[in-house]
Amino acid sequence: MASLVLITGWLAAGLGPAAFAVYGLSRRIVSVAAAMAPAPLGLALARAQAGVQTRKEQDAYLWAATLLALGSSVAIVGAGAVAPGFWARLLLTDVRYRDVLFASLALVVGNLVYTLVFSHLRGTYKIDAANLWQLWIQALGPILAVALAANRTPVSVIVLLFAAIAFTAIVPLVAWLVRGVREGITRADIRPPIQRLLRYSVPRIPGAAALAGLTAVGPLLAPYFGDLREAGFLVAAQSVLRVAEVGTAGFGLVVLPKVSALQARQQDHFLQARVEDLVGLVLHIGLFTACQLAVWAPEIVRVWLGDAYNAAVPVVRALLVALVPYLGFTMLRSVIDGIEERPVNAWNLYAALACTTVLSLVLGAAGWGAVGLALASVAGFSVAGILTVTYLRRTLRFGGTHLHAGAAVGFNLAATLFVLLVRWTVLGRLGPAGMLAVGISLSGVLLLVYLGALRHLGVRWVDEIEARLLHRGGRR
């Protein structure tokens, strides 16, 4: 989260709105291309390795995933190299950004290498090592790269630096592959894992692409319905969602192999109760976060990105409407992947992407600009979140008795009105940084009061977390 905040702020200030928009489009290209290769494959690798017993079987799956990843990278880079001018004009608005396109493709391959390493560590329950690699590749390395790059550094150079950092993961990958050869891995050992990985990951590739498309449609269409800067505003607003998503995404990384194990042991009642708790956590914390961020959005944007991005404030507020369903999807999709062989998440994402695409075209053509494209994304995220919770509720048959939704809505409405009153009272007396400091402090106090109220009501997820933090074990 800290890395995302720092990098986005530094690049927004150093590059300016137009160049920052090109950087944002590059990142969306990377997301969509990566969805075609490492995302479903990494998921399949982690899930498969969590279900085998011996290291030789795990190494066989790693070899299989690496061979599949190699084929994917050749296909993706080859497609970009065939007509770089066409792709640069279509995706980056101008043929002169071909160097940014090639840098983006290099980052796709680098991320693929990192995904193999991270998924292998995740699937073999080496979570501490996985965390360290994630910290380096996605946080410390990019911070170092941006800090070393001078202001106005070309976007292509920045993206290439990110790619070089991702490629450092090739060192452990090669070591593991060599170990597999020394332990006698043969083509006969690799062939069945290849088939199983393909069977699990291929149906999910369109779904992964649809997920990337949910955040890419708006920025990619923005230059055609407005100007290039509006793409940067959308990317900046989406970064706010990503900051709020960090906790739920981290949970999802750990939960997938655990859910698979719980299902294998037929602990359905335990799984049912815990998923209901997750829904409650998303509702309570997501609603509070969305309300507080919406109130202080002007100060956040001015302090974080600078005055040149004031036009992004309405876009940020529009996207925050989708925070609760967005968090619900990002946290609970791993639960579905853990219990389902079928690509249920992919089906949900097709509906969400179709909704976002159609509304983006309609609202963009109607002249709603970046705000209209943001609202189209809100609709898509809402569809994904609602379909995810509906599927799990139908499959696991949990109710809503522990949600206390009415109390949560009432508290957040009162808290928002109180914060608005405070903001109106101090508005103009303090600068943006002072206002934001007041906002953070006040929101922190309100969060503690909110959690205390939820605990007093007997909200189960609060009791469960408290029990684990106090080493009482919770309801195991």
Secondary structure, 3 states (H helix, E strand, C coil): CHHHHHHHHHHHHHHHHHHHHHHHHHHHHHHHHHHCCHHHHHHHHHHHHHCCCCHHHHHHHHHHHHHHHHHHHHHHHHHHHHCHHHHHHHHHCCHHHHHHHHHHHHHHHHHHHHHHHHHHHHHCCCHHHHHHHHHHHHHHHHHHHHHHCCCCCCHHHHHHHHHHHHHCCHHHHHHHHHHHHHCCCCHHHHHHHHHHHHHHHHHHHHHHHHHHHHHHHHHHHHHHHCCHHHHHHHHHHHHHHHHHHHHHHHHHHHHHHHHHHHHHCCCHHHHHHHHHHHHHHHHHHHHHHHHHHHHCHHHHHHHHCCHHHHHHHHHHHHHHCCHHHHHHHHHHHHHHHHHCCCCHHHHHHHHHHHHHHHHHHHHHHCCCHHHHHHHHHHHHHHHHHHHHHHHHHHHHCCCCCCCCHHHHHHHHHHHHHHHHHHHHHHCCCCCHHHHHHHHHHHHHHHHHHHHHHHHHHCCHHHHHHHHHHCCCCCCC
